[in-house]
Amino acid sequence: GSFNVGIEVSEVDNSGAGAPFPNETQGFSMGLSSDASLVSVIGVTVTLPFDPDFDASTLLPDGWTIGVVYSFTGQNTLAFPAPIEVLNVDYDTNSGTLAGNADSTDTVLAWDDTLGVPPVENVVVVGGASLAPSVVDGTITLEPEFVPGPEYTFTAPTQTETYDGDTGEGCFAA
């Protein structure tokens, strides 16, 4: 099977404590790991409301990384006062591992600062500074779907025909 996951970013409103809100971000980098025995990432697509000047993703056996710069000249920034989907990630399940499994299987999509060479850190860029976000891991439940095998019916028609008793010959088609 296959599935996709929308990755969202939102800023925590700390304006009550005197912090500015919302802040204009300039880009981000992310790394999300997964269990390679259960799922494989097949693509990461940027879903920002504009085309960034730079985005580069790396698909790894146990996850993915991406770096995004909205604009090298500072023309594009993006605030996150509410959750906004910034990426869509496509996955395939590894059927060999799941074949014959009658029970559902949970797997974690975990934010990871150690993926890639060099490792890609999970950060959001604000005013040229890389800020570490708080992260929320995801859980995917893979539920087996049992499709019954094909069923067939063979039917021989009931038919009455006469034959010549003297020759013992008769013929019919069904």
Short mmCIF file of the C-alpha atoms (twelve columns), coordinates in Angstrom:
data_MODEL
# 
_entry.id   MODEL 
# 
loop_
_atom_site.group_PDB 
_atom_site.id 
_atom_site.type_symbol 
_atom_site.label_atom_id 
_atom_site.label_alt_id 
_atom_site.label_comp_id 
_atom_site.label_asym_id 
_atom_site.label_seq_id 
_atom_site.Cartn_x 
_atom_site.Cartn_y 
_atom_site.Cartn_z 
_atom_site.pdbx_PDB_model_num 
ATOM 1   C CA . GLY A 1   0.000   0.000   0.000   1 
ATOM 2   C CA . SER A 2   0.937   3.625   -0.106  1 
ATOM 3   C CA . PHE A 3   0.059   6.714   1.892   1 
ATOM 4   C CA . ASN A 4   1.081   10.350  2.186   1 
ATOM 5   C CA . VAL A 5   1.665   12.589  5.159   1 
ATOM 6   C CA . GLY A 6   1.189   16.351  5.279   1 
ATOM 7   C CA . ILE A 7   3.860   18.096  7.367   1 
ATOM 8   C CA . GLU A 8   2.628   21.245  9.101   1 
ATOM 9   C CA . VAL A 9   4.384   24.130  10.823  1 
ATOM 10  C CA . SER A 10  2.795   26.512  13.327  1 
ATOM 11  C CA . GLU A 11  4.226   29.084  15.707  1 
ATOM 12  C CA . VAL A 12  3.398   29.005  19.401  1 
ATOM 13  C CA . ASP A 13  1.815   32.301  20.437  1 
ATOM 14  C CA . ASN A 14  3.943   33.615  23.305  1 
ATOM 15  C CA . SER A 15  2.830   37.227  22.820  1 
ATOM 16  C CA . GLY A 16  1.253   37.173  26.287  1 
ATOM 17  C CA . ALA A 17  4.779   36.854  27.694  1 
ATOM 18  C CA . GLY A 18  6.036   39.750  25.548  1 
ATOM 19  C CA . ALA A 19  7.403   37.752  22.598  1 
ATOM 20  C CA . PRO A 20  6.688   39.027  19.076  1 
ATOM 21  C CA . PHE A 21  4.026   37.041  17.229  1 
ATOM 22  C CA . PRO A 22  3.809   35.940  14.505  1 
ATOM 23  C CA . ASN A 23  7.376   35.948  13.241  1 
ATOM 24  C CA . GLU A 24  8.362   35.984  9.579   1 
ATOM 25  C CA . THR A 25  10.343  32.821  8.792   1 
ATOM 26  C CA . GLN A 26  12.910  32.618  6.003   1 
ATOM 27  C CA . GLY A 27  13.211  28.848  5.632   1 
ATOM 28  C CA . PHE A 28  13.598  25.587  7.483   1 
ATOM 29  C CA . SER A 29  15.345  22.242  7.532   1 
ATOM 30  C CA . MET A 30  13.807  18.970  8.643   1 
ATOM 31  C CA . GLY A 31  14.610  15.318  9.114   1 
ATOM 32  C CA . LEU A 32  12.022  12.625  9.830   1 
ATOM 33  C CA . SER A 33  12.952  8.993   10.428  1 
ATOM 34  C CA . SER A 34  10.833  5.889   9.886   1 
ATOM 35  C CA . ASP A 35  11.142  2.126   10.302  1 
ATOM 36  C CA . ALA A 36  12.777  0.940   7.078   1 
ATOM 37  C CA . SER A 37  11.456  -2.588  7.627   1 
ATOM 38  C CA . LEU A 38  7.855   -1.315  7.380   1 
ATOM 39  C CA . VAL A 39  7.823   1.764   5.123   1 
ATOM 40  C CA . SER A 40  9.913   3.457   2.440   1 
ATOM 41  C CA . VAL A 41  9.760   7.135   1.584   1 
ATOM 42  C CA . ILE A 42  9.261   7.657   -2.155  1 
ATOM 43  C CA . GLY A 43  8.995   11.438  -2.420  1 
ATOM 44  C CA . VAL A 44  8.974   14.771  -0.597  1 
ATOM 45  C CA . THR A 45  7.083   17.672  -2.191  1 
ATOM 46  C CA . VAL A 46  7.221   21.294  -1.013  1 
ATOM 47  C CA . THR A 47  3.677   22.705  -0.645  1 
ATOM 48  C CA . LEU A 48  4.450   26.313  0.300   1 
ATOM 49  C CA . PRO A 49  2.153   29.051  -1.063  1 
ATOM 50  C CA . PHE A 50  5.063   30.166  -3.308  1 
ATOM 51  C CA . ASP A 51  8.043   28.568  -5.052  1 
ATOM 52  C CA . PRO A 52  11.133  28.784  -2.842  1 
ATOM 53  C CA . ASP A 53  14.492  29.793  -4.291  1 
ATOM 54  C CA . PHE A 54  16.024  26.581  -2.920  1 
ATOM 55  C CA . ASP A 55  14.784  23.228  -1.737  1 
ATOM 56  C CA . ALA A 56  16.725  20.001  -1.631  1 
ATOM 57  C CA . SER A 57  15.499  16.749  -0.177  1 
ATOM 58  C CA . THR A 58  17.328  13.483  0.423   1 
ATOM 59  C CA . LEU A 59  15.495  10.169  0.583   1 
ATOM 60  C CA . LEU A 60  17.152  7.698   2.919   1 
ATOM 61  C CA . PRO A 61  16.335  4.066   3.743   1 
ATOM 62  C CA . ASP A 62  15.240  5.123   7.229   1 
ATOM 63  C CA . GLY A 63  13.706  8.545   6.520   1 
ATOM 64  C CA . TRP A 64  14.226  11.810  4.690   1 
ATOM 65  C CA . THR A 65  15.747  15.272  5.063   1 
ATOM 66  C CA . ILE A 66  15.031  18.602  3.412   1 
ATOM 67  C CA . GLY A 67  16.399  22.124  3.430   1 
ATOM 68  C CA . VAL A 68  14.314  25.053  2.168   1 
ATOM 69  C CA . VAL A 69  15.311  28.707  1.628   1 
ATOM 70  C CA . TYR A 70  12.318  30.829  0.661   1 
ATOM 71  C CA . SER A 71  14.300  33.635  -0.980  1 
ATOM 72  C CA . PHE A 72  18.006  34.414  -1.242  1 
ATOM 73  C CA . THR A 73  17.168  38.127  -1.484  1 
ATOM 74  C CA . GLY A 74  14.651  38.187  1.376   1 
ATOM 75  C CA . GLN A 75  11.633  38.806  -0.851  1 
ATOM 76  C CA . ASN A 76  9.608   35.856  0.467   1 
ATOM 77  C CA . THR A 77  8.959   35.213  4.125   1 
ATOM 78  C CA . LEU A 78  6.196   33.246  5.776   1 
ATOM 79  C CA . ALA A 79  4.518   33.545  9.163   1 
ATOM 80  C CA . PHE A 80  2.806   30.588  10.833  1 
ATOM 81  C CA . PRO A 81  0.134   32.033  13.166  1 
ATOM 82  C CA . ALA A 82  -1.927  28.925  12.368  1 
ATOM 83  C CA . PRO A 83  -0.814  25.498  11.090  1 
ATOM 84  C CA . ILE A 84  0.247   25.557  7.442   1 
ATOM 85  C CA . GLU A 85  1.190   22.458  5.448   1 
ATOM 86  C CA . VAL A 86  4.687   22.976  4.065   1 
ATOM 87  C CA . LEU A 87  5.488   19.467  2.776   1 
ATOM 88  C CA . ASN A 88  3.713   16.379  1.519   1 
ATOM 89  C CA . VAL A 89  5.611   13.108  1.902   1 
ATOM 90  C CA . ASP A 90  4.732   9.928   -0.017  1 
ATOM 91  C CA . TYR A 91  5.444   6.503   1.472   1 
ATOM 92  C CA . ASP A 92  5.086   2.881   0.344   1 
ATOM 93  C CA . THR A 93  4.618   -0.007  2.720   1 
ATOM 94  C CA . ASN A 94  7.081   -2.874  2.507   1 
ATOM 95  C CA . SER A 95  4.685   -5.696  1.682   1 
ATOM 96  C CA . GLY A 96  7.261   -8.435  2.288   1 
ATOM 97  C CA . THR A 97  7.411   -7.469  5.955   1 
ATOM 98  C CA . LEU A 98  3.642   -7.147  6.281   1 
ATOM 99  C CA . ALA A 99  2.557   -10.153 4.186   1 
ATOM 100 C CA . GLY A 100 0.354   -12.532 6.138   1 
ATOM 101 C CA . ASN A 101 0.082   -10.149 9.092   1 
ATOM 102 C CA . ALA A 102 -3.468  -10.397 10.467  1 
ATOM 103 C CA . ASP A 103 -3.016  -7.656  13.082  1 
ATOM 104 C CA . SER A 104 -2.571  -3.917  12.655  1 
ATOM 105 C CA . THR A 105 0.984   -2.595  12.961  1 
ATOM 106 C CA . ASP A 106 1.936   0.797   14.398  1 
ATOM 107 C CA . THR A 107 5.045   2.608   13.242  1 
ATOM 108 C CA . VAL A 108 6.460   5.952   14.338  1 
ATOM 109 C CA . LEU A 109 7.510   8.860   12.145  1 
ATOM 110 C CA . ALA A 110 10.056  10.531  14.441  1 
ATOM 111 C CA . TRP A 111 11.779  13.906  14.101  1 
ATOM 112 C CA . ASP A 112 15.477  13.191  13.902  1 
ATOM 113 C CA . ASP A 113 18.520  15.518  13.950  1 
ATOM 114 C CA . THR A 114 20.937  12.720  12.961  1 
ATOM 115 C CA . LEU A 115 19.779  11.877  9.426   1 
ATOM 116 C CA . GLY A 116 21.975  12.649  6.433   1 
ATOM 117 C CA . VAL A 117 25.672  13.369  5.936   1 
ATOM 118 C CA . PRO A 118 26.245  15.848  7.407   1 
ATOM 119 C CA . PRO A 119 23.262  15.458  9.738   1 
ATOM 120 C CA . VAL A 120 20.364  17.806  9.033   1 
ATOM 121 C CA . GLU A 121 18.990  19.584  12.095  1 
ATOM 122 C CA . ASN A 122 15.325  20.412  12.546  1 
ATOM 123 C CA . VAL A 123 15.292  24.231  12.557  1 
ATOM 124 C CA . VAL A 124 13.192  27.206  11.485  1 
ATOM 125 C CA . VAL A 125 15.066  30.308  10.312  1 
ATOM 126 C CA . VAL A 126 13.880  33.669  11.712  1 
ATOM 127 C CA . GLY A 127 15.907  36.858  11.220  1 
ATOM 128 C CA . GLY A 128 18.863  34.787  10.023  1 
ATOM 129 C CA . ALA A 129 18.917  32.682  13.209  1 
ATOM 130 C CA . SER A 130 18.224  28.944  13.268  1 
ATOM 131 C CA . LEU A 131 15.675  28.199  15.991  1 
ATOM 132 C CA . ALA A 132 15.024  24.678  17.250  1 
ATOM 133 C CA . PRO A 133 11.293  23.905  17.073  1 
ATOM 134 C CA . SER A 134 9.337   21.768  19.467  1 
ATOM 135 C CA . VAL A 135 8.383   18.666  17.528  1 
ATOM 136 C CA . VAL A 136 5.514   16.214  17.623  1 
ATOM 137 C CA . ASP A 137 6.216   12.716  16.322  1 
ATOM 138 C CA . GLY A 138 3.531   10.914  14.342  1 
ATOM 139 C CA . THR A 139 2.216   7.372   14.453  1 
ATOM 140 C CA . ILE A 140 0.941   5.503   11.422  1 
ATOM 141 C CA . THR A 141 -1.265  2.462   11.909  1 
ATOM 142 C CA . LEU A 142 -1.043  -0.037  9.071   1 
ATOM 143 C CA . GLU A 143 -4.189  -2.140  9.042   1 
ATOM 144 C CA . PRO A 144 -4.342  -5.302  6.944   1 
ATOM 145 C CA . GLU A 145 -7.120  -5.442  4.420   1 
ATOM 146 C CA . PHE A 146 -8.220  -8.889  3.538   1 
ATOM 147 C CA . VAL A 147 -9.494  -9.243  0.044   1 
ATOM 148 C CA . PRO A 148 -11.254 -12.544 -0.566  1 
ATOM 149 C CA . GLY A 149 -9.780  -14.680 -3.279  1 
ATOM 150 C CA . PRO A 150 -11.646 -14.933 -6.563  1 
ATOM 151 C CA . GLU A 151 -14.573 -17.318 -6.612  1 
ATOM 152 C CA . TYR A 152 -15.692 -19.284 -9.644  1 
ATOM 153 C CA . THR A 153 -18.726 -21.396 -10.427 1 
ATOM 154 C CA . PHE A 154 -18.672 -24.140 -13.016 1 
ATOM 155 C CA . THR A 155 -22.107 -24.998 -14.334 1 
ATOM 156 C CA . ALA A 156 -22.964 -27.845 -16.677 1 
ATOM 157 C CA . PRO A 157 -26.419 -27.220 -18.122 1 
ATOM 158 C CA . THR A 158 -29.233 -29.738 -17.739 1 
ATOM 159 C CA . GLN A 159 -30.491 -30.595 -21.181 1 
ATOM 160 C CA . THR A 160 -32.645 -33.324 -22.694 1 
ATOM 161 C CA . GLU A 161 -31.974 -34.468 -26.246 1 
ATOM 162 C CA . THR A 162 -33.111 -37.442 -28.300 1 
ATOM 163 C CA . TYR A 163 -30.844 -39.779 -30.154 1 
ATOM 164 C CA . ASP A 164 -31.340 -42.439 -32.786 1 
ATOM 165 C CA . GLY A 165 -31.626 -45.721 -30.941 1 
ATOM 166 C CA . ASP A 166 -30.759 -47.715 -34.082 1 
ATOM 167 C CA . THR A 167 -27.427 -46.004 -34.651 1 
ATOM 168 C CA . GLY A 168 -26.764 -44.830 -31.076 1 
ATOM 169 C CA . GLU A 169 -25.914 -41.394 -32.354 1 
ATOM 170 C CA . GLY A 170 -27.081 -38.071 -31.023 1 
ATOM 171 C CA . CYS A 171 -25.781 -34.529 -30.960 1 
ATOM 172 C CA . PHE A 172 -26.421 -31.401 -28.971 1 
ATOM 173 C CA . ALA A 173 -24.674 -28.148 -28.133 1 
ATOM 174 C CA . ALA A 174 -24.686 -26.366 -24.792 1 
# 
